[in-house]
Amino acid sequence: MHYIEQGKEHSSILESGDIFFASTGTKRVAHPMGEARILVVEKEGSI
């Protein structure tokens, strides 16, 4: 997962079962390495 938090770029490698929480306004994009199944849960009106 690549994301920008407080103006700085970060990346995190997530394993099966991991959870990534992005606070309101955090820009993020997933870059899967190989096949991936991703569930995204968004609050209504957050997009």
C-alpha positions as CSV (number, residue, x, y, z in Angstrom):
1,M,0.0,0.0,0.0
2,H,1.4,3.4,-1.0
3,Y,0.0,6.4,0.8
4,I,0.7,10.1,1.6
5,E,0.4,11.1,5.2
6,Q,1.2,14.6,6.5
7,G,2.8,15.4,3.2
8,K,5.2,12.5,3.2
9,E,5.1,9.4,1.0
10,H,5.1,6.0,2.7
11,S,4.6,2.4,1.7
12,S,3.7,-0.7,3.6
13,I,3.7,-4.4,2.6
14,L,0.5,-6.1,3.8
15,E,0.3,-9.8,4.4
16,S,-2.8,-12.0,4.3
17,G,-5.2,-10.9,7.0
18,D,-3.6,-7.5,7.6
19,I,-5.7,-4.3,7.9
20,F,-4.7,-0.9,6.6
21,F,-6.6,2.1,8.0
22,A,-6.4,5.4,6.2
23,S,-7.7,8.4,8.1
24,T,-9.9,11.0,6.3
25,G,-8.0,12.8,3.6
26,T,-5.1,10.3,3.3
27,K,-4.3,9.6,-0.4
28,R,-3.6,5.9,-1.0
29,V,-3.3,3.4,-3.7
30,A,-2.8,-0.4,-3.6
31,H,0.0,-1.9,-5.8
32,P,-0.5,-5.7,-5.4
33,M,2.5,-8.0,-5.9
34,G,0.9,-10.8,-7.9
35,E,-2.7,-11.9,-7.5
36,A,-4.6,-10.2,-4.7
37,R,-8.1,-9.9,-3.2
38,I,-8.7,-6.6,-1.6
39,L,-11.8,-5.5,0.4
40,V,-12.2,-1.7,0.7
41,V,-14.7,-0.3,3.1
42,E,-15.5,3.4,2.7
43,K,-17.7,5.6,4.8
44,E,-20.7,7.0,2.8
45,G,-19.7,10.4,1.3
46,S,-16.0,9.9,1.8
47,I,-15.1,9.7,-1.9
